[in-house]
């Protein structure tokens, strides 16, 4: 009975212990957004950068484009399903802050160098030169009008141009006999 009780106590202690810290890892990852990955069941934020939010819109001239989604797509295409290596900087509540690389090439540096993310000066100045070079070369969002990710999260938005309705759309909206859905040449 004593042995059974010891085993039961050991199991109880294991259940009550906090989960072990995430170890440095090399594996494939899914891109969540321009500075966040999902890897081995953990959310991993790239150290030292702040990327555009996924739903962020930028303006190229008078043309809106989904720059936040493009940032995430660019990182995903760059990784291309290959294994990446991440070294933990800090275990945060809900995510891991890490430096990650693909075949020795720093992912955060690549994102900033290509104009898809910004140096997070509140954490580090490591990527400021990359940001300055991307800005000078007009890469990524530096070729557009944008809102920085920290301002976007605070609710700041660009004023997007009004999209005028075409003559056909105006006519369609005014004709109560036309269906509000489906192709107009559809037979009954």
N, C-alpha and C positions, 0 to 999 in steps of 0.2 A: 504494500500500500504506500510506503514511503517513496518508493521509486516512481510510482504513478503520480503522486502528489508533486514531486520535484519536476517531472516532465510537464505536468499541467501548469505549474508556476512559471517554468521557462517559456512555455508557449504564450502565457499571458503577458509576460514581460516583453516578448517579441512583438506582440500585437500592440502594446501600448507605447513602444518606442517610436520616435519620429522616423519618417522614411530616410534612408541613407541619402547623403548629398549626391547629386548627379555627378558622375565622373566624367572626365574628358572623354570625348568619343570621336570615332570616325565611322560614319555611316551615311546613307542617303538621307535627304531631308526634303520636306515639302515647304514651299515658300508661302508664308501667310501674307506678308506685305514686303515692302522694300527694305525693311530692317529686321524682320522677324521670320524665324523658321520654326517648323515643327519637326523634331528629331527624337527618335527613340521615346516617344510618348511625352516629350517635354517641349515647352515653348522656349525657344532660344532667341534672345535679342542680341543683335550685333553691337558690340562695344564701340562707343565713341561716335556713333552717327545717329541721325534722325532723318527718316525717309518720309516722303509724301504719304499722306493717308490714302487708302485704297479708293475712296470715293471722291478724291480731290480732282478738280477740273482746273486746267490752265488755259490761257488764251495765247494762240499763235496768230498775231495780227488781230483779226476779228473772229477767228475760228476757234471755238472751244474744243478741247481734246482731253481725254481721260488720263492725265499725266500720272496720277497716283497708281492706276491700274497698269500703266505702261512701265512704271518703275518696278513693280512686282513682276511683271512679265519679263522684263529685261534680266532681272536677277535669276528668275527661273530658267530662262533660255541659256544664260551664262553657265549655270550649274549643270544643266542638261542631264539631270538624273545621276550624275556621277557622285561618288562618295566624297563628303567633305569632312574636314577635321576641325573640331571645336575644342578650345581650351577655356575652361571656366575662369572668369574673372571674379564673379560673385554669384552666389545663390540668392536670388531675390524672392520675395513673396509672390509666387505664381509664375515665375519665369527664371531662366538662367541668363546671365549677362556673360557673353563669351566673345573671344576672338576666333573667327572661323576662317579657314582657308581651303582653297581648291587647288590641289597640286602645288602648294606653297604660295599661291597668290591670295592675298588678304581680300576677303569678300567685301568688307566695309570700305576698304581703300578703293576697290574697283567700283563700288556704287557711287562714291563721292567723286572719283576721277571721271566718271561718265555722266555726271550731272543728275543722278537719280536720287541722291541723298545729300545731306548737309553735315558738316562737321558739328558734332554736339559739343560746343565749347564749354558747357556746364560740367562735362565729364572729363574731356581731354582736348588737347590742341593737336593731337597726332595727325588729324586729317585736314587741317586748315590749308596746308600747301596744295593738297589734292583739290580742295574746293576752289581755291583761287585759280588754279590752272583750268578747271572745267568752266569757271565763269569767264575767263579770258577767251577760251576757245568756243564759247557759246554752246556747250554740250548739254544734252538732256533738257531739263527745265530752264537752263540759262539761255535758251533760245526763245523763251516765252515770258509771258507775264504770269506770275504765280503768287501764291500765299505760302509763307513758310509753314512747315507742319505744326510748329508750336502755336502760331497764330490761327491756323485752321482749327486746331482742337479747342481754341478759345472762342470759335464762332465767326471769325473773320472770313469773308468770301469775296471773290472778284465779282464785279458787276458784269454779268454776261450780256452780250448783245441780244436784242429782241430778234426772234426769228419771224420774218413776215410770212403770212400765209400766201400760198399761191392762189391765182385766180380760180383754179378748179376747186381748191379746198374751200375758198370763200363761197363759191357757188354751191358746193356740196352742203355746207353748213346751213345755207339759207333754204334749201329745198327739202321740205318735210316728207316728200314722197320717196326720197332716196334712203336706202338703208344706212344705218350708222356704222356698219361693219361690212367686211367682205369686198371683193372686187365689184366695181360698178357694172361690168359687162356680164355679170353672172345671170343666167336664165333662171326664172322662177321654178 
